[in-house]
Amino acid sequence: MLRELHISGLGVIDDLDIELHPGLTVLTGETGAGKTMVTVGLSLAVGARARASDVRQGAAAAKVQARFDAPDEAGDWADDGEVVLARTITVEGKSSARISGQLATASALAGLGRGLLELHGQHGSLRLLEPATQTAICDRLAGEGHTEVLDEHREAFASLRAARQARGRLTEAVRDRERELDLLAYQVREIEAVAPQPGESDRLRADERRLGHVERLLELTDQAGESLHGDGGLGERASEVAAALASAAELDDGVTELAVRARGVAADLVELGRDVRSYHEGLAADPQELEEVRGRLAALRGLQRKYGATDGDVLGFLAEAATRLRELSEADDRLAELDAEIDLLGRRVNGLATRLTEGRADTAPRLASALQAELRELGMPAARVEAVLEPLAEPSATGVERVELRLAAGSGAALPVAKVASGGELSRVMLAARSVLADLDDVPTLVFDEVDAGIGGQAGLAVGRRLAALAATRQVIVVTHLPQIACFADLHVRVAKVDDVATVEPLDDDERVRELSRMLAGLETSDAARTHAVELIDQAAKVRTASARRRTASGVRT
């Protein structure tokens, strides 16, 4: 539920805080005092579109913060069991949003807000206008068995759609399969014919350099061998050095280490000479081998131009092509499997859709009758309601039709509620739906603005009684001009405008009597009005007491 609301710089509101309670909260006050701006602030907190014109003149920005009990779906947004939705709108029209102090988007506010608060009236989302909402009302009224069928249909429809999408992708692939098969087969054959090995190109390039420079390598290694082992070469000189130091070591132990090192150098030079000689002897000009190496390199480069920059890339392409070949070769079998699956799922979906249609056809008249009876009690005595099953152009996850609520406020033809209902009428239609179907959903806070438009007297009392009953199981906030509604409040808040600034004040019992007297007669001190106000409060108290008992029994947090 909504625990606290803070608004600043919004319309006539400079800065105000409201602490909310469970049950029915009523906001009253003179026209233009700022009551509706409170609901505008709430709508902004739950992601409604922001307008620069809403910012109070002289303020840099409008700011709204709403503190709620955290729902289960709040996830990481929750902080200590609560979640705070915040919105800022600058005079330039720029909007920013936060959830529990973390940066968020307006769509994130809206997504979380849908499970926290439902707003009905001029500035609300008017979910009742959505075909899905109207259909959901009928489905819920149809009972648990019907909703189980609906859940089964959704699951089967999703499976059918996935199978059809898979078949579509496969069919498209099969359509071009022959051409792709030919291409893939050619590519695989071409690569397998060359049979590249990992790192082969690098080894061949080294061989090409060696074979291409045999004459020069022979010349250089011959020079190296002569320098090592020819007369006066490094080998002979190193042996002389080693022999001299060995003789010196016999005379002085301090030369022993040097003698050892010299002997090692002489031995290394001997070994190096043998290796150079072996390499030199292994060199031989071989034009045929060179030509073979260059031919192999050309073949590998040809593959690399088509399939990848390296031998590894080419081999990777080969693996992918071979896998794709297998998939295409098995496509016919998979298509047959999908066709059988689609046929089975299609028959199941059709059967479930038929049961949904039957359930809605049976429930729609009952829904229309119940809504019509409620609306007549709520100040629309000539109201006629119809719940019509409209076929969908395409089957959907919810069946092959939608339920459309139609309303005739007078003697004319019944038309879709979105086309004929005013803000107040829509609020009453939704209130009627809430009364007919109290468990429509689990939204904990309902806000009604304009629910009293065009009614008074006994109709106002009927609306008040239904709001009080609805507040037995959830938090209800109402903006009203009618004392017949305000008298049912668990919390009565007066909104007043002082020096062009809106203020809010929770009222005690005496203050409630004065406010209701003002609403009844325009005078707070009228004895007749005060007597009438006390009578209204006493009558409402009985309803509120019964509602409180139901609220306690239902476990609503207080």
LINZIHU-V244148 format. One record per pair of residues at least 24 apart in sequence whose C-alpha atoms are under 8 Angstrom apart, sorted by sequence separation. I is the first residue (numbers start at 0). J is the second residue. D is the distance in whole Angstrom. If there is no record, write none. Layout:
# LINZIHU-V244148
i:j:d
I:J:D
I:J:D
This chain:
# LINZIHU-V244148
i:j:d
12:36:7
41:65:7
62:86:6
63:87:7
84:108:7
237:261:7
238:262:7
241:265:7
363:387:7
382:406:7
383:407:5
426:450:5
459:483:5
460:484:6
463:487:6
11:36:8
62:87:5
76:101:8
237:262:8
363:388:8
382:407:6
383:408:7
423:448:8
425:450:8
459:484:6
10:36:7
61:87:6
62:88:7
381:407:8
382:408:4
383:409:8
423:449:5
424:450:7
455:481:7
457:483:8
9:36:7
60:87:7
61:88:5
237:264:7
238:265:6
381:408:6
382:409:6
422:449:6
423:450:5
450:477:8
456:483:7
60:88:5
61:89:6
237:265:5
360:388:7
381:409:5
385:413:7
422:450:8
423:451:6
424:452:7
445:473:8
447:475:8
450:478:8
451:479:6
455:483:7
60:89:4
359:388:8
379:408:7
381:410:7
384:413:7
423:452:5
444:473:6
445:474:6
446:475:6
447:476:6
448:477:6
449:478:7
450:479:7
451:480:7
486:515:7
59:89:6
60:90:6
383:413:7
423:453:8
443:473:5
444:474:5
445:475:5
446:476:5
447:477:5
448:478:5
449:479:7
451:481:7
485:515:8
6:37:8
9:40:8
59:90:6
234:265:6
237:268:8
434:465:7
442:473:8
443:474:6
444:475:6
445:476:6
446:477:6
447:478:6
448:479:7
58:90:8
437:469:7
444:476:8
482:515:6
6:40:7
54:88:7
234:268:6
54:89:7
233:268:7
234:269:6
430:465:8
434:469:7
54:90:6
430:466:8
433:469:7
482:518:6
51:88:7
367:404:8
481:518:7
482:519:6
50:88:7
51:89:7
52:90:8
73:111:7
480:518:7
45:84:7
49:88:7
51:90:5
72:111:8
363:402:8
44:84:6
51:91:6
52:92:8
44:85:6
51:92:4
227:268:7
13:55:7
44:86:6
50:92:6
51:93:8
227:269:8
356:398:8
10:53:5
12:55:7
43:86:7
49:92:7
355:398:7
356:399:8
359:402:8
9:53:6
10:54:6
11:55:6
70:114:8
228:272:7
356:400:7
9:54:5
10:55:5
49:94:7
70:115:7
227:272:6
8:54:6
9:55:5
10:56:8
352:398:5
486:532:8
8:55:5
352:399:6
8:56:8
67:115:8
224:272:6
486:535:6
487:536:7
8:58:6
377:427:7
482:532:8
486:536:5
8:59:8
9:60:8
224:275:6
8:60:6
9:61:5
223:275:7
224:276:6
483:535:7
487:539:5
8:61:4
9:62:7
374:427:7
486:539:6
487:540:7
7:61:6
8:62:6
374:428:7
377:431:8
489:543:7
6:61:8
7:62:5
220:275:6
221:276:8
487:542:8
488:543:8
6:62:6
7:63:7
220:276:8
487:543:7
5:62:8
6:63:5
374:431:6
5:63:6
6:64:7
47:105:8
220:278:8
221:279:7
370:428:7
373:431:5
4:63:7
5:64:5
46:105:5
220:279:6
4:64:6
5:65:6
45:105:8
46:106:6
4:65:5
46:107:8
370:431:6
373:434:8
3:65:6
4:66:6
46:108:5
47:109:7
217:279:6
370:432:6
373:435:8
2:65:8
3:66:5
45:108:5
46:109:4
216:279:8
1:65:7
2:66:5
3:67:7
44:108:7
45:109:5
1:66:6
2:67:5
217:282:7
370:435:7
1:67:4
2:68:7
45:111:8
46:112:7
216:282:8
369:435:7
0:67:5
1:68:7
45:112:5
0:68:5
44:112:8
45:113:7
213:282:7
213:283:7
214:284:7
45:116:8
213:284:6
210:284:7
468:542:8
210:285:7
378:453:8
464:539:8
467:542:7
468:543:8
471:546:5
42:118:7
210:286:8
378:454:6
467:543:6
470:546:7
471:547:6
378:455:7
471:548:8
472:549:7
473:550:8
210:288:8
211:289:7
464:542:7
468:546:6
471:549:6
472:550:5
210:289:6
378:457:8
467:546:7
471:550:4
38:118:8
42:122:7
378:458:4
470:550:8
42:123:7
377:458:5
378:459:7
472:553:6
207:289:6
376:458:6
377:459:7
473:555:7
39:122:6
378:461:8
472:555:6
38:122:7
377:461:6
378:462:8
207:292:6
376:461:6
377:462:5
206:292:7
207:293:7
376:462:8
203:292:6
203:295:8
204:296:8
203:296:7
200:296:6
200:299:7
195:299:7
193:298:7
193:299:7
200:310:7
199:310:7
190:302:7
198:310:6
197:310:6
198:311:7
1:115:8
196:310:7
197:311:6
0:115:7
195:310:6
196:311:8
197:314:8
195:314:7
190:313:8
190:317:7
187:317:6
186:317:8
187:320:7
186:320:8
187:321:7
183:320:6
183:321:8
184:324:7
183:324:7
180:324:7
180:327:7
176:327:7
173:327:7
172:327:8
173:330:7
169:330:7
170:334:8
169:334:7
166:334:7
166:337:6
165:337:8
166:338:8
163:337:8
162:337:7
162:340:7
163:341:7
162:341:6
159:341:6
159:344:6
158:344:7
159:345:7
156:344:8
155:344:7
155:347:7
156:348:6
155:348:6
152:348:6
152:351:6
151:351:8
152:352:7
149:351:8
148:351:7
148:354:8
149:355:7
148:355:7
145:355:7
145:358:7
141:358:6
141:359:7
138:358:8
138:359:7
141:362:6
137:359:7
140:362:7
138:362:8
137:362:7
137:363:6
140:366:7
137:366:7
156:395:8
157:396:7
156:396:6
153:396:5
152:396:7
153:397:6
152:397:7
152:398:7
149:397:7
137:402:7
134:401:6
134:402:5
133:402:6
134:403:7
131:401:7
133:403:6
130:401:7
133:404:7
130:402:7
130:403:6
128:416:7
128:417:6
136:432:8
140:436:7
139:436:8
127:425:8
125:425:8
136:436:7
139:439:7
121:422:5
120:422:5
121:423:8
127:429:7
119:422:8
120:423:7
136:439:7
120:425:7
119:425:8
120:426:6
119:426:6
119:429:8
117:442:7
116:442:6
119:445:8
114:441:7
115:442:6
116:443:7
117:444:6
118:445:6
119:446:6
120:447:6
121:448:7
114:442:5
115:443:6
116:444:5
117:445:5
118:446:5
119:447:5
120:448:5
121:449:7
113:442:8
114:443:8
115:444:6
116:445:6
117:446:6
118:447:6
119:448:6
120:449:6
116:446:7
118:448:8
120:450:7
38:446:8
38:448:7
35:448:7
0:443:5
1:444:7
23:466:7
35:478:7
0:444:6
23:467:6
34:478:7
22:467:8
23:470:5
22:470:5
21:470:8
22:471:6
22:472:8
24:474:8
26:476:8
22:473:6
23:474:6
24:475:6
25:476:6
26:477:6
27:478:6
21:473:7
22:474:5
23:475:5
24:476:5
25:477:5
26:478:5
27:479:6
28:480:7
21:474:5
22:475:6
23:476:6
24:477:6
25:478:6
26:479:6
27:480:6
20:474:8
21:475:8
23:477:8
25:479:7
27:485:7
26:485:8
25:485:6
34:494:6
33:494:7
32:494:6
33:495:7
25:488:6
32:495:5
33:496:7
23:487:7
24:488:6
25:489:8
27:491:8
32:496:5
23:488:5
24:489:6
25:490:6
26:491:6
27:492:6
28:493:6
29:494:8
31:496:8
22:488:8
23:489:5
24:490:5
25:491:5
26:492:5
27:493:5
28:494:5
29:495:7
22:489:6
23:490:6
24:491:6
25:492:6
26:493:6
27:494:6
28:495:6
21:489:8
22:490:8
24:492:7
26:494:7
33:501:6
32:501:6
20:490:7
19:490:8
0:473:8
1:474:8
0:474:6
11:496:8
15:501:8
17:503:7
13:500:6
15:502:7
16:503:8
11:499:7
12:500:6
13:501:7
15:503:7
11:500:5
12:501:5
11:501:6
12:502:7
22:547:8
22:550:8
21:555:8
21:556:7
21:557:6
20:557:7
